[in-house]
Amino acid sequence: MDTQSIVNIGITVAGCFGGWVLNRIMTTLDRLDKDAREMPDKYVRKDDYVRDIDDIKSMLKNIYNKLDNKADK
C-alpha cells in the first residue's frame, strides 16, 4: 500500500464518522423540536394555572356566600 491509499482510507473513515455524528445530531435536534412543539398539549403554563385557580376560588367563595345566606334564613 502506498501513502496515498492510506491517506484516502483515513479521509474516508473520518468522513464516514463525521457524517454519522452529524446524522445523530440532526436526529436528536428533530426529536427535541418535536418534543418542544408538543409541550403546550402536555403542560400548562404557570400564569394560566394561577388564573384558573383564582377563578375556581372566586366561584367557590360565591357558592359559600350563597350557602351562608341560605343557612341564615
C-alpha positions as CSV (number, residue, x, y, z in Angstrom):
1,M,0.0,0.0,0.0
2,D,1.3,3.4,-0.9
3,T,0.9,6.5,1.2
4,Q,-1.9,7.9,-1.0
5,S,-4.1,4.9,-0.4
6,I,-3.6,5.2,3.4
7,V,-4.5,8.9,3.3
8,N,-7.6,8.2,1.2
9,I,-8.7,5.4,3.6
10,G,-8.1,7.8,6.6
11,I,-10.1,10.6,4.9
12,T,-12.9,8.1,4.1
13,V,-13.1,6.8,7.6
14,A,-13.0,10.3,9.1
15,G,-15.8,11.4,6.6
16,C,-18.0,8.4,7.5
17,F,-17.5,9.1,11.2
18,G,-18.2,12.8,10.7
19,G,-21.4,12.0,8.7
20,W,-22.6,9.6,11.3
21,V,-22.0,12.2,14.1
22,L,-23.9,14.9,12.1
23,N,-26.7,12.5,11.4
24,R,-27.1,11.7,15.2
25,I,-27.0,15.4,16.0
26,M,-29.7,16.2,13.4
27,T,-31.9,13.2,14.7
28,T,-31.6,14.5,18.3
29,L,-32.5,18.1,17.2
30,D,-35.5,16.8,15.3
31,R,-36.7,14.8,18.4
32,L,-36.1,17.9,20.6
33,D,-38.0,20.1,18.2
34,K,-40.9,17.6,18.2
35,D,-41.0,17.5,22.0
36,A,-40.9,21.3,22.2
37,R,-43.8,21.5,19.8
38,E,-45.9,19.0,21.9
39,M,-45.3,20.8,25.2
40,P,-48.4,23.1,25.1
41,D,-50.5,19.9,24.7
42,K,-49.0,18.2,27.7
43,Y,-48.2,21.0,30.2
44,V,-49.9,24.2,31.5
45,R,-48.1,27.5,31.8
46,K,-47.9,28.8,35.4
47,D,-49.8,32.0,34.8
48,D,-52.6,30.1,33.1
49,Y,-52.8,27.7,36.1
50,V,-52.8,30.6,38.6
51,R,-55.5,32.4,36.7
52,D,-57.7,29.3,36.6
53,I,-57.2,28.5,40.3
54,D,-58.2,32.1,41.1
55,D,-61.3,31.7,39.0
56,I,-62.2,28.5,40.8
57,K,-61.6,30.1,44.2
58,S,-63.8,33.0,43.4
59,M,-66.6,30.6,42.3
60,L,-66.2,28.6,45.5
61,K,-66.5,31.9,47.5
62,N,-69.7,32.8,45.7
63,I,-71.1,29.3,46.4
64,Y,-70.1,29.5,50.1
65,N,-71.6,33.0,50.4
66,K,-74.9,31.8,48.9
67,L,-74.9,28.8,51.3
68,D,-74.3,31.1,54.2
69,N,-77.2,33.3,53.2
70,K,-79.4,30.2,52.8
71,A,-78.4,28.9,56.3
72,D,-79.3,32.3,57.9
73,K,-82.9,32.2,56.7
